[in-house]
C-alpha cells in the first residue's frame, strides 16, 4: 500500500465527475442484450441495493435507459439467472452478478459481526441455533425452492428441534442471513405473496441438478467446498471492486458500506499493496486505485457544457456506497438529514454533475406521475428543464403516461 508523504490532491467535484462515469450515469451502459446491461450495472456497482425492489429497478434504469428496466432485471434474476438476490453486505438484500457470488461469499463468511450476542439475544436465538441451521440447511433445502414456512418445517424435521422452525419463521431473517453469507442460501422466485429460498449451487448451476426439469439458461460460478482464501485477501478482492466505483475512500468508508470493523479493512488495504495510493480530497485522506488517479484528476465539465442531471431512487448505490462522505457532496452539510433519514432510510436524490443537489418524491397513478423536487439551491430555468426531461425519461411507463414535475 502506497503511503506517499505528499498524496495527490483532488477536489470533490473531480471525484464526483469520475464516479458519474464509473456508475454509468454520465453515459448509460449499452449492450447487445438487456441482460448484458443489467449484469454490467450490478457488477460495476458492487451489487444493487434491493431492500426495495422498485428502487433497484430504477437504479438500473438510470444507468441503462432500457425501455423496461424492471422487466430486464426480473428476467436476469429469474429466467437467465445472471443475477442472484441474497443478503450480502451489512446484512441487507442486494442483487449481485451470479458469476461474482463466490468472491462476495469468500469475504462475507469470515465476518461474524452481524451475529453479535446482543442481536441474537434480542431475537430469542442462541448461538447453538445458528450452528444447527448451518449444519442442517443443505439437507433441508436440497435442490428445491421452498417458502419460509416450508423451509422452517424442513429444518425442524431435520434437526428434531420444532422450536427452531418457529425462530426461522421470524421476518428478520436472523437465522437465514448467516446461511446466505456462507453461500448456502439465496432467494428464489416469488410464489404468490411468499418469498422462496434455494441453494445457489443448484439454482445457479455448476453443481448437481437445478430445481425443475430444465437447466438454468445461464450457468454461473457458484460457491463450492474448496478452501476459501484468507479473510484479508478475500476482503481485499471486494475492496478493489469497491474502489473502482466509489474511490477514493478511507477504511472507515468501506467499513461502513461492508458492515465490518476498520482494522479488518486496513488489513485488506495492505493486501492490495502498491495497487492503491493515498489521496487528499480537499483535506480528507482517502485511497484510490493507482490506475484510476489520472482519470480522477480531470476537471469537471466547462461552464458551457450541459450539466449531467440524474434523478436517482431511494437507496441508490451512488449514495449508499459513500454514506460517510455525504456532507462533502452537499451544498450544506446540515442537509445530510434530508438524504440519510431516520431508521436507515435513504431518500431519492437529484444529482447535478455528481453532487447531490436535492431530494425528490413521486406519486404515481394509472396515467400520471407527479414528481416533487426539493432543490437544495436555486435552479436556473435550464436546469429545471433538464430535471423535467430526466423525470420523463426515468418514470414514463408508456407514451400515454404523463409525468409532471413541480419544484418545492
C-alpha positions as CSV (number, residue, x, y, z in Angstrom):
1,X,0.0,0.0,0.0
2,X,1.5,3.3,-1.1
3,X,2.0,5.8,1.7
4,X,3.2,8.9,-0.2
5,X,4.3,11.8,2.1
6,X,2.6,14.1,-0.4
7,X,-0.6,12.4,-1.5
8,X,-2.2,13.6,-4.8
9,X,-4.7,16.4,-4.2
10,X,-8.2,16.1,-5.7
11,X,-11.5,18.1,-5.4
12,X,-14.9,16.7,-4.6
13,X,-16.1,17.9,-8.0
14,X,-13.4,15.9,-9.7
15,X,-14.3,12.8,-7.6
16,X,-18.0,13.2,-8.3
17,X,-17.4,13.6,-12.1
18,X,-15.3,10.4,-12.1
19,X,-17.9,8.5,-10.1
20,X,-20.6,9.5,-12.5
21,X,-18.7,7.8,-15.3
22,X,-17.9,4.7,-13.3
23,X,-21.6,4.4,-12.3
24,X,-22.7,4.7,-15.9
25,X,-24.6,7.9,-15.0
26,X,-22.8,10.2,-17.4
27,X,-23.1,7.7,-20.3
28,X,-25.7,4.9,-19.9
29,X,-24.4,1.4,-20.3
30,X,-25.4,-0.1,-23.6
31,X,-25.1,-3.8,-24.5
32,X,-26.3,-6.2,-27.3
33,X,-28.9,-7.7,-24.9
34,X,-30.8,-6.2,-21.9
35,X,-29.4,-8.9,-19.6
36,X,-25.8,-7.9,-20.5
37,X,-26.6,-4.3,-19.5
38,X,-28.3,-5.3,-16.2
39,X,-25.4,-7.6,-15.3
40,X,-22.9,-5.0,-16.2
41,X,-24.5,-2.4,-13.9
42,X,-24.7,-4.8,-11.0
43,X,-21.0,-5.7,-11.4
44,X,-19.9,-2.0,-11.7
45,X,-21.8,-1.0,-8.6
46,X,-20.7,-4.0,-6.4
47,X,-24.3,-5.1,-6.3
48,X,-27.6,-3.2,-6.4
49,X,-29.3,-2.5,-3.1
50,X,-32.5,-4.4,-3.2
51,X,-34.4,-3.9,0.1
52,X,-37.0,-2.2,-2.1
53,X,-37.1,-3.9,-5.5
54,X,-38.7,-1.0,-7.3
55,X,-35.7,1.2,-6.2
56,X,-33.3,-1.5,-7.5
57,X,-35.1,-1.5,-10.9
58,X,-35.0,2.3,-11.1
59,X,-31.3,2.3,-10.2
60,X,-30.7,0.0,-13.2
61,X,-33.0,2.2,-15.4
62,X,-31.0,5.3,-14.5
63,X,-27.8,3.7,-15.8
64,X,-29.1,1.8,-18.9
65,X,-32.1,3.7,-20.3
66,X,-33.7,0.4,-21.1
67,X,-37.3,0.8,-22.1
68,X,-38.5,-1.6,-19.4
69,X,-35.6,-2.0,-16.9
70,X,-37.9,-3.7,-14.4
71,X,-38.7,-6.5,-16.8
72,X,-35.0,-6.8,-17.7
73,X,-34.0,-7.1,-14.0
74,X,-36.6,-9.7,-13.3
75,X,-35.5,-11.7,-16.4
76,X,-31.9,-11.5,-15.3
77,X,-32.9,-12.8,-11.8
78,X,-35.5,-15.5,-12.5
79,X,-35.1,-16.5,-16.2
80,X,-31.4,-16.1,-17.2
81,X,-30.2,-16.3,-13.5
82,X,-27.4,-13.9,-14.3
83,X,-28.2,-12.1,-11.1
84,X,-28.7,-13.5,-7.6
85,X,-30.8,-11.9,-4.9
86,X,-29.3,-12.5,-1.4
87,X,-28.4,-11.0,1.9
88,X,-24.9,-9.6,1.5
89,X,-23.0,-6.5,2.8
90,X,-24.4,-5.1,6.1
91,X,-26.9,-8.0,6.1
92,X,-29.1,-6.2,3.5
93,X,-30.6,-7.5,0.3
94,X,-28.6,-7.0,-2.8
95,X,-28.7,-8.1,-6.4
96,X,-25.2,-9.5,-7.3
97,X,-23.9,-10.9,-10.5
98,X,-24.2,-14.6,-10.2
99,X,-20.7,-15.2,-11.5
100,X,-19.2,-13.0,-8.8
101,X,-21.1,-14.5,-5.9
102,X,-18.2,-16.7,-4.8
103,X,-16.0,-13.6,-4.3
104,X,-18.5,-12.0,-2.0
105,X,-19.2,-15.1,-0.1
106,X,-15.5,-15.7,0.5
107,X,-15.3,-12.2,2.1
108,X,-18.6,-12.5,4.0
109,X,-18.1,-15.8,5.6
110,X,-15.1,-14.6,7.7
111,X,-17.0,-11.8,9.5
112,X,-19.5,-12.7,12.2
113,X,-20.2,-9.2,13.4
114,X,-23.8,-9.3,12.3
115,X,-24.3,-12.1,14.7
116,X,-23.5,-10.4,18.0
117,X,-24.7,-11.9,21.2
118,X,-26.8,-8.8,21.8
119,X,-28.6,-9.2,18.4
120,X,-29.2,-12.9,19.0
121,X,-30.5,-12.3,22.5
122,X,-32.9,-9.7,21.2
123,X,-34.4,-12.2,18.8
124,X,-34.5,-15.0,21.4
125,X,-31.9,-17.0,19.5
126,X,-28.9,-18.9,20.9
127,X,-25.6,-19.3,19.1
128,X,-26.4,-23.0,19.0
129,X,-29.4,-22.3,16.9
130,X,-27.2,-20.7,14.2
131,X,-25.0,-23.7,14.1
132,X,-27.9,-26.1,13.8
133,X,-29.3,-24.2,10.8
134,X,-26.0,-24.0,9.1
135,X,-25.4,-27.8,9.6
136,X,-29.0,-28.8,8.6
137,X,-29.7,-26.4,5.8
138,X,-28.1,-28.3,2.9
139,X,-30.2,-31.4,3.7
140,X,-33.4,-29.4,4.4
141,X,-33.2,-27.2,1.3
142,X,-31.7,-29.7,-1.1
143,X,-32.3,-28.7,-4.7
144,X,-35.8,-27.3,-4.2
145,X,-37.2,-23.8,-3.9
146,X,-39.1,-23.5,-0.6
147,X,-41.1,-20.8,1.1
148,X,-40.1,-19.7,4.5
149,X,-42.8,-21.8,6.1
150,X,-41.7,-24.9,4.1
151,X,-38.1,-24.3,5.0
152,X,-38.9,-23.8,8.7
153,X,-40.8,-27.2,8.7
154,X,-37.9,-29.0,7.0
155,X,-35.3,-27.6,9.4
156,X,-37.4,-28.6,12.3
157,X,-37.8,-32.1,11.0
158,X,-34.1,-32.5,10.1
159,X,-32.8,-31.1,13.4
160,X,-35.6,-32.7,15.5
161,X,-36.0,-29.2,17.1
162,X,-39.5,-28.0,16.5
163,X,-38.9,-24.7,18.2
164,X,-36.2,-24.0,15.6
165,X,-38.8,-23.8,12.9
166,X,-40.6,-21.0,14.8
167,X,-37.4,-19.0,15.0
168,X,-36.8,-19.4,11.3
169,X,-40.3,-18.0,10.6
170,X,-39.1,-14.7,12.0
171,X,-39.3,-12.0,9.4
172,X,-35.9,-10.6,10.4
173,X,-34.0,-13.5,8.8
174,X,-31.5,-13.6,11.7
175,X,-31.1,-17.4,11.3
176,X,-31.1,-17.3,7.5
177,X,-28.6,-14.5,6.9
178,X,-25.6,-16.5,8.2
179,X,-26.5,-19.2,5.6
180,X,-26.6,-16.6,2.8
181,X,-23.1,-15.4,4.0
182,X,-21.8,-18.9,3.6
183,X,-23.3,-19.3,0.1
184,X,-25.8,-21.9,1.3
185,X,-28.9,-19.9,0.5
186,X,-30.3,-17.3,-1.8
187,X,-33.7,-16.0,-2.9
188,X,-35.8,-17.8,-5.4
189,X,-38.8,-16.5,-7.4
190,X,-41.8,-15.2,-5.6
191,X,-44.6,-17.7,-5.1
192,X,-47.7,-15.7,-4.9
193,X,-47.2,-13.4,-1.9
194,X,-44.5,-15.6,-0.4
195,X,-40.7,-15.3,-0.9
196,X,-38.8,-18.5,-1.6
197,X,-35.3,-19.7,-0.9
198,X,-33.0,-22.1,-2.7
199,X,-29.4,-23.2,-2.8
200,X,-27.1,-21.2,-5.1
201,X,-25.3,-24.4,-6.2
202,X,-28.5,-25.8,-7.7
203,X,-30.3,-22.6,-8.7
204,X,-27.3,-21.1,-10.5
205,X,-26.0,-24.4,-11.9
206,X,-22.4,-25.7,-11.8
207,X,-23.1,-28.4,-9.1
208,X,-25.7,-31.1,-9.0
209,X,-29.1,-30.7,-10.8
210,X,-31.0,-27.5,-10.7
211,X,-34.6,-27.5,-9.4
212,X,-37.2,-28.2,-12.0
213,X,-36.8,-30.1,-15.3
214,X,-34.5,-27.7,-17.2
215,X,-31.0,-26.5,-16.7
216,X,-30.6,-22.8,-15.8
217,X,-30.2,-20.8,-19.0
218,X,-27.1,-19.1,-17.6
219,X,-24.6,-21.4,-15.8
220,X,-22.6,-19.3,-13.4
221,X,-19.8,-19.9,-11.0
222,X,-21.2,-20.8,-7.6
223,X,-19.6,-21.4,-4.1
224,X,-18.1,-24.8,-3.7
225,X,-16.4,-26.7,-0.9
226,X,-12.9,-25.6,-1.9
227,X,-10.8,-23.9,0.8
228,X,-11.7,-20.2,0.6
229,X,-8.9,-17.5,0.7
230,X,-7.9,-15.9,4.0
231,X,-10.0,-13.1,5.4
232,X,-7.7,-10.2,4.4
233,X,-7.2,-11.5,0.9
234,X,-11.0,-12.2,0.4
235,X,-11.9,-8.8,1.7
236,X,-9.2,-7.2,-0.4
237,X,-10.7,-8.5,-3.6
238,X,-14.0,-6.9,-2.7
239,X,-12.3,-3.7,-1.6
240,X,-10.6,-3.4,-5.0
241,X,-14.0,-3.7,-6.7
242,X,-15.4,-1.1,-4.4
243,X,-12.6,1.4,-5.1
244,X,-13.3,1.1,-8.8
245,X,-16.7,2.5,-8.3
246,X,-16.6,4.5,-5.0
247,X,-13.0,5.6,-4.6
248,X,-11.2,7.5,-3.2
249,X,-12.3,6.1,0.1
250,X,-11.0,5.8,3.6
251,X,-11.0,2.5,5.5
252,X,-14.0,3.8,7.5
253,X,-16.0,4.4,4.3
254,X,-15.6,0.8,3.2
255,X,-16.2,-0.5,6.7
256,X,-19.5,1.3,6.9
257,X,-20.6,0.0,3.5
258,X,-19.5,-3.6,4.1
259,X,-20.5,-3.7,7.7
260,X,-17.2,-4.7,9.3
261,X,-14.5,-3.2,11.5
262,X,-11.9,-0.7,10.4
263,X,-8.9,-3.0,11.5
264,X,-10.1,-5.7,9.1
265,X,-10.3,-3.1,6.3
266,X,-6.8,-1.8,6.9
267,X,-5.6,-5.4,6.6
268,X,-7.4,-5.8,3.3
269,X,-5.9,-2.5,2.1
270,X,-2.4,-3.8,2.9
271,X,-3.2,-6.8,0.7
272,X,-3.6,-4.5,-2.3
273,X,-0.1,-3.2,-1.9
274,X,1.1,-0.7,-4.5
275,X,-2.2,-1.1,-6.5
276,X,-3.6,1.6,-4.2
277,X,-2.3,5.1,-3.4
278,X,-3.3,7.7,-0.8
279,X,-5.0,10.9,-2.0
280,X,-6.2,14.1,-0.3
281,X,-9.7,15.1,-1.3
282,X,-9.9,18.7,-0.1
283,X,-8.1,17.6,3.1
284,X,-9.8,14.2,3.5
285,X,-7.2,11.4,3.3
286,X,-8.5,8.5,1.2
287,X,-7.2,5.7,-1.0
288,X,-7.8,5.1,-4.7
289,X,-6.5,2.6,-7.2
290,X,-3.4,3.9,-8.7
291,X,-4.6,3.2,-12.2
292,X,-7.6,5.5,-11.7
293,X,-5.8,8.6,-10.5
294,X,-5.2,10.2,-13.9
295,X,-8.9,9.9,-14.8
296,X,-9.9,11.3,-11.4
297,X,-7.8,14.4,-11.9
298,X,-9.9,15.6,-14.9
299,X,-11.6,18.8,-14.1
300,X,-15.4,19.0,-14.1
301,X,-17.1,19.9,-17.4
302,X,-16.7,23.5,-18.5
303,X,-19.4,26.0,-17.7
304,X,-20.8,26.0,-21.2
305,X,-21.1,22.2,-21.2
306,X,-24.5,20.7,-20.4
307,X,-24.6,19.5,-16.8
308,X,-25.2,15.8,-16.1
309,X,-28.6,15.7,-14.3
310,X,-29.9,12.5,-12.8
311,X,-32.8,11.5,-10.6
312,X,-31.7,8.5,-8.5
313,X,-34.1,6.4,-6.5
314,X,-34.1,5.7,-2.8
315,X,-31.3,3.6,-1.5
316,X,-29.3,4.2,-4.7
317,X,-25.8,2.7,-4.5
318,X,-24.3,6.1,-5.6
319,X,-25.4,7.4,-2.1
320,X,-25.3,4.2,0.0
321,X,-21.8,3.4,-1.1
322,X,-20.3,6.6,0.3
323,X,-22.7,7.4,3.1
324,X,-19.9,8.8,5.3
325,X,-18.9,11.3,2.6
326,X,-22.4,12.7,2.1
327,X,-21.7,16.0,3.8
328,X,-18.9,16.7,1.3
329,X,-21.3,16.1,-1.7
330,X,-23.9,18.5,-0.4
331,X,-24.0,22.3,-0.7
332,X,-24.6,22.5,3.1
333,X,-23.6,19.6,5.5
334,X,-26.7,20.4,7.5
335,X,-28.8,19.0,4.6
336,X,-27.5,15.5,5.3
337,X,-30.5,14.5,7.3
338,X,-32.8,15.1,4.3
339,X,-30.8,12.4,2.4
340,X,-29.9,10.0,5.1
341,X,-33.0,9.9,7.3
342,X,-34.1,8.0,10.4
343,X,-34.3,4.2,10.5
344,X,-31.7,3.9,7.7
345,X,-34.0,5.4,5.0
346,X,-32.1,6.9,2.1
347,X,-34.1,9.4,0.1
348,X,-34.3,9.6,-3.7
349,X,-31.8,12.3,-4.8
350,X,-31.3,14.9,-7.5
351,X,-27.7,14.7,-8.7
352,X,-26.1,17.5,-10.7
353,X,-22.6,16.8,-12.1
354,X,-22.2,14.2,-9.5
355,X,-23.0,16.4,-6.5
356,X,-26.3,16.0,-4.5
357,X,-28.5,18.9,-5.4
358,X,-31.8,17.9,-3.8
359,X,-34.3,15.2,-3.0
360,X,-37.5,14.2,-4.7
361,X,-40.7,12.2,-4.3
362,X,-43.1,10.7,-6.9
363,X,-46.8,9.9,-6.6
364,X,-48.0,7.6,-9.3
365,X,-51.5,6.9,-10.7
366,X,-52.6,4.9,-13.7
367,X,-51.8,7.6,-16.2
368,X,-49.9,10.3,-14.4
369,X,-46.8,10.5,-12.2
370,X,-46.4,13.7,-10.1
371,X,-42.8,14.4,-9.1
372,X,-41.9,17.0,-6.5
373,X,-38.3,18.1,-6.3
374,X,-36.8,19.9,-3.4
375,X,-33.7,21.6,-4.7
376,X,-31.0,22.5,-2.1
377,X,-30.0,25.5,-4.1
378,X,-32.0,27.6,-6.6
379,X,-32.1,26.0,-10.1
380,X,-31.9,28.2,-13.2
381,X,-34.6,27.6,-15.8
382,X,-32.2,25.5,-18.0
383,X,-31.6,23.1,-15.1
384,X,-35.3,22.8,-14.3
385,X,-35.9,21.8,-17.9
386,X,-33.2,19.1,-17.6
387,X,-34.7,17.8,-14.4
388,X,-38.2,17.6,-16.1
389,X,-36.6,15.7,-19.1
390,X,-34.8,13.3,-16.7
391,X,-38.1,12.6,-14.9
392,X,-39.8,11.9,-18.2
393,X,-37.1,9.5,-19.3
394,X,-36.9,7.7,-16.0
395,X,-40.5,7.5,-14.9
396,X,-42.7,7.5,-18.1
397,X,-44.0,3.9,-18.4
398,X,-45.5,4.4,-21.9
399,X,-46.4,7.0,-24.4
400,X,-49.7,7.9,-22.8
401,X,-48.3,8.2,-19.3
402,X,-47.8,11.8,-18.2
403,X,-45.0,12.9,-15.9
404,X,-45.5,16.3,-14.2
405,X,-42.7,17.9,-12.2
406,X,-43.1,20.5,-9.5
407,X,-40.4,22.3,-7.6
408,X,-41.0,22.8,-3.9
